[in-house]
Amino acid sequence: MVYDFHTHTTLSDGVLLPMELIRRCIVNGYSALGIADHSSASTMSRVIREVRRDCELAEKYWGFTALPGIELTHVPAASIGELAAEARGIGAACIVVHGQSPVEPVEPGTNLAAVSCKDVDILAHPGDLSDEEARLAAENGVFIEITAKNGHSLGNGHVARTAIAAGAKLLVNSDAHLPEQLLTEEHARRVARMAGLEGPVLQETLVTNPEELVARARARMA
């Protein structure tokens, strides 16, 4: 059982078409997939509508849950609420915000804006997540990502401890741009354990929380 809500296709900087990404995830044993290509105000309308068509085909012919999403990337922090609401209106079932990774020059305040916005589903690779940001994520139902992606994953241990202390919910995502970066059940579990997760929190991160997000997203698509 594998869940992954943060992947990329040729619609941004990945190497697979959305349809091929979906097919490879099915072969990898995925239970559900979120496609969240990098985007901003200039591209998100086209990206959401195009990926949604392949997600609908996967549901119709394979019975597979593929969620059309978006990753708001390097947008002005103050614009996140506006852009997330717009993406939701266009039809995004899962909205990810590119957080303040330790390896990219994301604008300070991005984490805070993301977790303060109830239209945002996931704060990706948030790096030096603060106690206040984690508390707001818990209050607003924003999931915090534990990432399998090199570089971004430098913050995983701190992110996990801070989120757990605040009662925020965690997910493991791949941030895959290449086929070899996709998760397997074993790899997702290893990423979570290396971030310090164990016991009930490990199970919640890998199964319970993802299932909650899938239910939320499917309700939006109904």
Backbone as a ProteinNet text record, in pm:
[ID]
protein_1_A
[PRIMARY]
MVYDFHTHTTLSDGVLLPMELIRRCIVNGYSALGIADHSSASTMSRVIREVRRDCELAEKYWGFTALPGIELTHVPAASIGELAAEARGIGAACIVVHGQSPVEPVEPGTNLAAVSCKDVDILAHPGDLSDEEARLAAENGVFIEITAKNGHSLGNGHVARTAIAAGAKLLVNSDAHLPEQLLTEEHARRVARMAGLEGPVLQETLVTNPEELVARARARMA
[TERTIARY]
85.1	0	88.9	79.9	164.5	77.3	100.8	33.7	140.5	116.3	215.6	141.8	147.3	68.2	153	279.6	370.2	461.9	416.8	494.8	485.8	577.8	589.5	594.8	545	538	600.2	585.9	635.4	561.7	452.9	382.7	459.7	561.4	657.8	797.6	864.5	1002.9	1025.3	918.2	933.1	960.3	982	1017.3	908.1	801.6	694.9	567.8	493.7	359	274.3	170.5	84.8	34.8	-5.4	-58.9	46.6	168.8	273.9	311.5	313.5	339.6	235.5	109.9	3.9	26.1	58.5	76.7	192.5	302.2	417.7	386.7	305.8	269.2	180	91.1	9.4	98.2	197.2	289.4	370.4	400.9	477	392.5	264.7	180.3	114.1	105.9	41.2	-107.9	-160.1	-304	-368.1	-293.3	-342	-222.1	-241.8	-135.4	-187.8	-108.3	-136.8	-32.8	-76.5	14.5	12.1	126	133	249.3	228.8	336.4	362.4	490.1	526.5	444.2	394	315.8	305.6	254.9	226.2	107.7	83.9	-33.5	-33.3	84.1	93.4	56	69.7	53.5	-50.5	-98	-173.3	-307.5	-371.8	-499.8	-482.3	-385.3	-359.4	-316.1	-225.4	-170.7	-279.2	-361.2	-465.3	-563.5	-607	-706	-648.8	-523	-463.5	-442.1	-390	-364.5	-495.6	-597	-726.4	-782	-758.1	-811.4	-751.2	-619.7	-557.7	-599.3	-616.7	-664.6	-803.5	-888	-1022.4	-1017.4	-926.2	-910.5	-865	-771.3	-721.3	-831.5	-916.3	-1029	-1129.7	-1159.3	-1262.3	-1221.9	-1097.7	-1058.6	-977.7	-911.6	-829.8	-879.7	-979	-1028.2	-924.7	-832.1	-720.7	-742.7	-713.7	-730	-606.3	-617.9	-512.5	-572.1	-510.5	-566.4	-496.7	-572.4	-512.5	-482.6	-356.5	-316.7	-226	-161.3	-70.2	27.7	151.2	245.3	275.9	222.7	252.9	398.5	479.4	624.7	687.7	759	829.7	736.5	611.2	519.6	537.7	500.5	507.4	425.3	482	412.9	275.2	265.8	139.5	32.8	70.9	-25.4	-80.4	-32.4	-66.6	-216.2	-277.7	-420.8	-501.5	-468.4	-537.8	-519.6	-395.6	-368.2	-426.4	-422.1	-480.2	-630.6	-697.4	-841.4	-871	-788.1	-807.1	-787.3	-682.9	-656.5	-772	-826.9	-940.9	-1059	-1081.4	-1191	-1173.6	-1050.2	-1021.8	-1044.2	-1027	-1049.9	-938.3	-843.1	-736.7	-794.1	-769.9	-818.9	-721.9	-595.4	-492.9	-395.6	-383.4	-297.6	-177.3	-60.7	67.4	135.1	201.6	284.5	430.4	515.1	659.6	715.1	745.4	788.5	932.5	976.3	1107.1	1217.3	1239.8	1342.6	1479	1563.4	1698.2	1789.2	1744.8	1833.9	1781.8	1677.5	1627.2	1592.3	1600.9	1579	1431.1	1350.4	1208	1189.8	1094.6	1072.7	1036.5	1103.2	1062	915.3	844.5	702	614.9	675.8	598.7	536.4	614.5	558.8	438.7	454.8	348.9	223.6	240.6	125.3	54.4	129.8	70.2	-12.5	43	-29	-143.4	-146.7	-256.1	-373.8	-358.7	-458.5	-531.4	-661.3	-738.3	-760.1	-726.6	-733.2	-608.7	-504	-381.1	-394.5	-354	-358.8	-225.9	-115.3	16.1	118.8	196.9	317.7	434.7	496.1	603.5	737.6	821.7	959.5	980.3	923.2	924.2	1053.2	1154.2	1283.4	1277.4	1310.3	1316.1	1176.5	1086.4	948.2	945.4	869.3	862	748.2	752.6	645.3	512.4	514	391.7	336	423.1	377.4	315.2	376.2	322	187	173.4	46.3	-64.4	-34.1	-132.7	-168.6	-71.1	-99.3	-199.6	-180.1	-273.8	-412.9	-421.6	-550.5	-624.2	-551.1	-612.3	-616.5	-574	-582.2	-484.1	-369.7	-264.8	-166.9	-149	-54.8	88.1	179.6	320.8	395.4	478	546.6	679.2	697	828.2	867.7	978.3	1009.5	1120.7	1105.6	1209.7	1312	1293.7	1377.9	1510.5	1619.2	1752.4	1757.4	1829.8	1842.5	1728.1	1607.1	1490.6	1478.9	1523.4	1506.9	1599.1	1689.8	1779.1	1701.5	1583.1	1504.4	1410.9	1406.9	1304.1	1297.2	1410.5	1409.2	1348.5	1393.4	1338.1	1190.5	1153.1	1013.5	925.2	967.9	888.3	869.6	976.4	966.3	874.8	891.1	812.7	665.4	636	497.3	429.7	496.5	438.1	408.4	499.9	480.9	358.6	328	215.4	85.5	91.5	-27.8	-60.8	34.8	13.2	28.5	-41.5	-41.2	65.1	133.9	246.1	207.3	276.7	268.1	409	433.6	556.2	524.7	599.7	585.1	720.3	717.1	841.5	901.1	816.7	862.2	933.9	879.9	945.6	937.1	1050.9	1059.8	1100.5	1156	1206.4	1142.6	1128.4	1066.8	1135.4	1267.5	1340.8	1323.1	1260.8	1235.5	1099.5	1019	889	904.3	803.9	807.3	768.6	814.6	757.9	716.3	641.3	599.2	720.8	820.3	940.3	1016.7	1028.3	1103.9	1032.1	900.9	825.1	841.1	837.6	854.6	995.1	1094.6	1231.6	1249.5	1193.5	1201.6	1139.1	1023.9	955.3	1036.2	1089.2	1165.6	1294.9	1358.8	1481.6	1455	1331.2	1292.7	1258.3	1263.1	1237.8	1097.9	1018.7	881.3	875.6	791.4	776.3	640.2	602.9	479.3	356.4	257.1	131.9	152.2	248.2	271.9	317.5	397.2	443.1	324	235.2	116.9	26.2	8.3	-74.5	-15.3	115.6	182.4	172	184.3	188	50.5	-49	-179.5	-295.9	-309.9	-429.1	-440.2	-331.8	-335.2	-354.5	-282.6	-308.1	-451.5	-509.1	-647.4	-742.5	-712.4	-793.1	-783.8	-663.8	-646.9	-715.8	-707.9	-777.2	-927.2	-983.5	-1127.2	-1164.4	-1081	-1105	-1101.7	-1001.5	-985.3	-1096.8	-1134.1	-1240.6	-1374.6	-1395.8	-1519.5	-1522.9	-1408.3	-1403	-1429.3	-1389	-1402.4	-1541.8	-1620.1	-1752.3	-1846.9
-118.6	0	124	202	320.2	440.5	551.8	677.7	782.5	866.8	967.5	1081.5	1199.5	1311.9	1423.5	1395.1	1500.2	1441.5	1448.7	1396.5	1496	1479.6	1576.4	1506.2	1575.5	1521.2	1619.1	1587.3	1677.5	1811.3	1822.2	1949.7	2051.6	2004.9	2097.9	2043.7	1988	1945.7	1796.7	1716.5	1571.4	1518.8	1386.8	1327.8	1238	1213.3	1125.7	1205	1162.9	1214	1176.1	1252.1	1213	1069.2	1025.3	890.8	784.3	807	708.2	708.5	824.3	830.1	748.4	765.5	689.4	540.4	499.7	356.6	299.2	371.1	322.9	316.4	407.4	404.3	283.9	251.4	131.9	8.8	-0.8	-114.9	-118.2	-1.3	6.2	-25.4	-53.2	-88.2	29	142.1	259.2	233.8	286.3	286.5	414.8	524	651.5	739.2	827.1	914.1	1056	1153	1293.1	1348.1	1409.6	1472.5	1621.9	1675.1	1815	1884.1	1917.7	1982.2	2123.5	2163.4	2300.2	2398	2501.8	2599.2	2728.6	2829.8	2959.3	3018	3146	3207.5	3190.8	3189.4	3188.1	3056	2945.6	2813.7	2724	2757.4	2656.7	2621.2	2712.9	2680.5	2569.8	2586.3	2484.8	2352.6	2357.3	2234.8	2154.6	2220.1	2148.7	2083	2155.7	2101.2	1985.4	1994.5	1888.1	1761	1773.1	1653	1589.7	1671.1	1617.3	1518.4	1541.2	1452.3	1312.6	1303.6	1171.8	1105.8	1183.7	1126.7	1065.5	1132.1	1079.8	949.8	942.6	818.8	703.6	730.7	626.1	573.7	662.8	622.3	540.6	585.2	520.4	380.9	366.3	240	147.6	202.1	119.7	119.6	203.7	211	261.6	343.7	391.5	537.2	568.7	704.8	788.1	874.5	970.5	1109.4	1189.4	1318.9	1431.2	1512.9	1627.1	1738	1772	1873	1977.4	2049.7	2155.6	2179.3	2216.1	2261.3	2408.5	2495.5	2637.8	2657.3	2703.5	2698	2835.2	2877.4	3006.7	3123.4	3112.5	3225.8	3320.1	3446.8	3536	3479.4	3480.2	3422.9	3485.7	3615.8	3685.8	3648.2	3581.1	3543.8	3402.8	3328.4	3186	3164.7	3241.8	3225.4	3249.8	3355.1	3389.5	3281.4	3235.1	3136	2999.6	2962.8	2834.7	2833.1	2942.9	2951.1	2943.1	3007.7	3001.8	2860.1	2792.5	2654.5	2563.1	2584	2503.9	2525.3	2649.9	2679.7	2618.5	2604.9	2546.1	2395.1	2333.2	2189.5	2109.7	2174.8	2101.2	2025.8	1896.1	1814.7	1813.4	1849.4	1847.1	1961.4	2051.8	2168.3	2157.6	2157.6	2149.6	2285.6	2327.2	2446.9	2406.8	2455.3	2432	2508.8	2435.4	2498.6	2545.4	2595	2657.7	2552.9	2480.6	2376.6	2433.3	2351.7	2399.1	2416.9	2373.7	2379.4	2469.9	2549.7	2641.6	2776	2885.2	3019.5	3059.5	2979.5	3009.8	3132.9	3217.1	3339.9	3309.4	3372.2	3358.5	3399.2	3325.2	3349.3	3254.8	3178.4	3084.3	2975	2915.8	2812.7	2865.5	2982.8	3040.6	3067.5	3122.5	3149.5	3020.5	2915.1	2788	2725.5	2718.7	2651.9	2736.9	2863.7	2952.1	2945.7	2874.1	2871.7	2737.5	2740.2	2615.9	2554.4	2627	2568.4	2485.2	2498.9	2422.8	2287.5	2181.5	2046.6	2002.7	2036.2	1985.3	2096.8	2108.6	2191.4	2097.5	2112.5	2022.2	2068.2	1971	1992.3	2129.9	2150.6	2284.3	2322.9	2235.1	2274.3	2304.6	2427.1	2467.2	2505.3	2408.9	2430.4	2481.6	2588	2644.4	2581.4	2597.3	2547.8	2612.2	2742.2	2813.7	2764.2	2740.6	2689.6	2551.6	2467.6	2333.3	2340	2430.6	2445.7	2489.8	2585.3	2631.9	2522.3	2442.1	2330.1	2234.7	2205.8	2117.9	2179.9	2308.2	2376.2	2382	2399.2	2422.4	2299.5	2184.9	2062	2053.3	2120.9	2114.9	2003.5	1908.2	1798.7	1847	1794.4	1829.1	1712.3	1743.7	1640.4	1597.8	1466.6	1404.6	1357.3	1408.8	1387.9	1286.1	1211.7	1118.3	1183.5	1309.9	1376.4	1421.4	1388.1	1430.3	1581.5	1626.8	1770.1	1820.9	1815	1857.5	1777.1	1651.1	1562.2	1595.9	1690.7	1728.5	1775.2	1827.5	1876.9	1775.1	1651.3	1555.9	1531.5	1511.5	1481	1594.8	1716.2	1833.3	1850.5	1837.1	1852.9	1752.7	1627.3	1524.1	1555.4	1589.1	1617.6	1736.5	1842.1	1964.1	1941.3	1871	1843.2	1755.4	1651.6	1560.1	1633.4	1716.8	1790.5	1881.6	1933.1	2025.2	1954.7	1824.7	1751.3	1764.4	1810.9	1820.1	1682.1	1661.1	1530.6	1525.1	1412.1	1391.4	1299.3	1317.1	1228.2	1204.4	1089.1	1065.5	1080.7	1167.7	1186.8	1170.8	1140.2	1117.6	1244.9	1340.6	1454.7	1403.5	1296.4	1230.5	1313.3	1322.6	1380.2	1273.1	1162.8	1052.8	921.9	823	696.8	630.4	638.5	572.7	641.7	759.1	829.1	794.9	717.1	679.4	590.1	592.8	514.8	369.2	284.3	152.7	150.6	51.2	44	37.5	-41	-54.1	77.9	147.3	272.6	380.1	389.9	488.5	463.7	337.8	303.6	340.1	316.6	349.7	500.6	578.8	724.4	772.1	717.3	756.4	717.5	598.2	552.9	632.4	666.1	744.9	887.5	932.5	1063	1053.3	932.2	912.9	867.3	831.5	789.6	642.5	611	472.8	454.9	328.9	298	352.3	397.8	446.9	563.9	651.1	765.6	718.5	613.5	558	508.9	434.3	383.3	496.6	597	711.7	783.5	800.4	872.5	799.2	667.5	589.3	548.2	538	485.2	575.5	601.1	672	812.5	890.1	1027.9	1033.8	950.3	951	915.2	819.1	781.5	897.6	973.4	1091.2	1194.5	1215	1312.1	1265.4	1136.4	1083.8	1107	1079.4	1099.7	1246.2	1335.6	1479.2	1518.5	1470.4	1507.4	1448.9	1325.8	1263.4	1333.2	1381.9	1456.4	1584.7	1646	1767.1	1737.4	1618.8	1584.4	1530.7	1499	1438.5	1535.9
0	0	0	-107.3	-121.5	-158.5	-90	-122.2	-148.1	-247.5	-285.2	-354.2	-294.6	-344	-404.5	-429.3	-476.3	-582.8	-707.5	-819.9	-935.8	-1032.2	-1141.3	-1276.8	-1378.4	-1514	-1612.7	-1740.7	-1845	-1847.1	-1774.1	-1765.7	-1683.2	-1608.3	-1547.7	-1575.2	-1474.7	-1496.3	-1476.7	-1483.9	-1482.7	-1622.7	-1631.9	-1761.9	-1818.9	-1743.4	-1789.7	-1818.3	-1919.9	-1938.3	-1816.5	-1784.4	-1672.2	-1681.7	-1801.4	-1816.2	-1787.5	-1834.4	-1807.3	-1660	-1598.8	-1454.9	-1378.9	-1413.9	-1347.6	-1366.1	-1488	-1514	-1432.9	-1426.2	-1350.4	-1200.9	-1152.5	-1011.1	-980.5	-1070.8	-1053	-1042.8	-1131.3	-1130.1	-1000.5	-943.3	-818.1	-695.4	-714	-601.4	-532.1	-600.2	-540.6	-519.6	-409.1	-384.4	-435.8	-433.1	-485	-517.3	-613.9	-661.6	-673.2	-630.9	-658.5	-754.3	-862.5	-958.1	-930.1	-889.1	-844	-913.2	-1038.1	-1113.1	-1063.2	-1072.5	-1038.4	-1120.9	-1055.4	-1128.6	-1049.7	-1118.6	-1057	-1133.2	-1116.4	-1178.8	-1331	-1392	-1538.1	-1601	-1528.9	-1590.3	-1524.6	-1406.4	-1331	-1395.2	-1463.1	-1524.8	-1629	-1716.5	-1819.3	-1757.8	-1661.6	-1602.4	-1531.8	-1451.8	-1377.9	-1474.4	-1575.1	-1667.7	-1749.2	-1788.6	-1870.2	-1788.7	-1668.9	-1589.9	-1544.2	-1524.4	-1480.7	-1583.1	-1711.1	-1814.9	-1803.4	-1779.4	-1764.8	-1633.8	-1528.6	-1401.8	-1419.8	-1495.9	-1520.7	-1602.3	-1699.1	-1777.2	-1688.3	-1598.4	-1508.5	-1417.7	-1371.1	-1286	-1367.2	-1487.3	-1568.6	-1614.6	-1661.3	-1723.7	-1632.6	-1531.8	-1442.3	-1298.5	-1268.6	-1131.5	-1033.3	-1082.9	-1000.9	-962.5	-836.9	-786.7	-817	-916.5	-949.5	-933.8	-849.1	-812	-888.8	-960.8	-1028.4	-927.5	-915.5	-817.8	-878.8	-792.9	-833.8	-719.8	-753.4	-651.2	-677.5	-594.2	-604.4	-564.3	-659.8	-646	-659.6	-555.7	-554.8	-587.4	-548	-565.4	-446.1	-459.4	-344	-228.2	-110.3	5.3	24.3	3.7	25.1	-76.2	-185.7	-289.7	-272	-174	-164.4	-143	-55.8	-33.4	-159.1	-230.4	-355.1	-461.1	-479.4	-583.7	-548.5	-421.4	-381.1	-404.7	-372.6	-397.6	-547.2	-628.6	-773	-825.1	-776.4	-818.6	-781	-663.2	-620.2	-714.5	-754.5	-845.1	-982.1	-1026.7	-1157.7	-1155.6	-1038.7	-1028.2	-966.3	-900.6	-833.1	-713.9	-709.1	-598.1	-481.6	-507.5	-403.4	-430.1	-333.9	-352.3	-258.6	-320.4	-249.2	-259.4	-152.7	-158	-139.2	-227.7	-222.4	-102.3	4.3	128	126.7	242.9	256.1	274.3	166.8	162.3	200.2	265.2	298.3	178.2	59.4	-57	-168.7	-143	-244.7	-180.3	-258.1	-202.7	-199.9	-130.7	-119.4	-29.8	-65.4	11.6	156.6	252.9	393	408	491.6	509.5	429.5	338.4	256.6	342.4	432.4	520.6	597.7	656.3	738.6	656.4	536.4	450.9	412.6	384.3	342.6	454.2	574.2	683.5	737.4	700.3	741.5	645.7	535.5	427.9	425.5	446.3	450.3	312.6	205.6	72	40.6	119.3	98.3	166.5	96.8	153.3	212.7	145.9	186.5	181.1	288.1	285.5	260	143.2	102.9	158.6	193.6	238.8	304	423.9	484.7	554.7	556.6	612.4	760.2	796.8	937.8	986.9	987.9	1031	1174.5	1197.8	1332.4	1412	1544.3	1630	1592.5	1564.2	1528.9	1395.9	1298.2	1169.4	1184.4	1266.2	1288.7	1359.1	1454.7	1526.6	1430.3	1343.4	1247.3	1146.3	1107.5	1017.3	1080.9	1209.3	1280.5	1286.2	1312.2	1323	1190.1	1081.7	950.7	861.6	912.8	835.2	721.4	735.3	633.3	670.4	581.7	605.9	583.6	664.2	654.1	589.8	491.8	414.5	475.5	482	498.7	358.8	307.6	167	144.1	36.8	-5.1	-97.1	-129.5	-229.8	-169.6	-239	-195	-178.4	-79	-54	30.7	-23	53.9	183.9	179.8	294.9	411.5	394.1	504	627.4	607	719.9	781.2	730.1	771.6	921.6	985.3	1128.5	1208.8	1181.8	1252.1	1220.6	1094.3	1054.1	1127.5	1133.2	1200.3	1348	1417	1561.3	1587.4	1508.9	1530.4	1500.8	1392.3	1355.9	1460.3	1502.8	1601.4	1732.1	1776.7	1901.9	1894.8	1776.1	1759.5	1723.4	1698.1	1656.7	1510	1429.4	1285.2	1221.6	1112	1046.2	937.5	932.4	840.6	725.1	612.6	496.9	444.2	383.1	307.1	159.5	91.3	-53	-121.4	-250.1	-324	-382.6	-422.8	-503.3	-628	-686.1	-798.8	-925.7	-993.6	-1127.3	-1229.1	-1180.7	-1263.3	-1217.5	-1305.8	-1265.1	-1146.4	-1141.6	-1033.4	-898.5	-896.8	-770.4	-709.9	-780	-726.3	-604.2	-518.4	-395.9	-420.3	-331.3	-308.9	-162.5	-121.6	18.1	110.9	73.5	154.9	164.4	51.1	51.6	132.6	119.5	197.1	346.4	385.4	527.8	575	491.1	528.7	546.5	455.6	466.1	597	630.2	753.7	877	876.8	992.9	1009	898.6	907.2	955.9	943.2	998	1145.7	1201.1	1343.5	1376.8	1276.8	1302.9	1339.9	1436.4	1478.9	1544.7	1566.8	1636.7	1566.5	1643.5	1583.6	1488.1	1516.3	1427.7	1290.4	1286.3	1158.8	1076.9	1139.7	1070.1	1025.3	1108.6	1070.7	948.8	948	840.4	708	711.8	589.1	537.4	627	584.6	626	754.8	803.1	746.3	755.1	704.6	553.4	475.9	331.4	295.1	365.6	336.1	366.4	470.1	501.4	390	337.3	229.4	101.7	71	-46.7	-34.9	82.3	102.2	83.2	135.2	120	-27.9	-99.3	-239.9	-326.3	-299.4	-380.1	-358.3	-236.8	-210.7	-293.7	-312.1	-393.8	-540.1	-585.1	-726.4	-760.3	-660	-683	-753
[MASK]
++++++++++++++++++++++++++++++++++++++++++++++++++++++++++++++++++++++++++++++++++++++++++++++++++++++++++++++++++++++++++++++++++++++++++++++++++++++++++++++++++++++++++++++++++++++++++++++++++++++++++++++++++++++++++++++

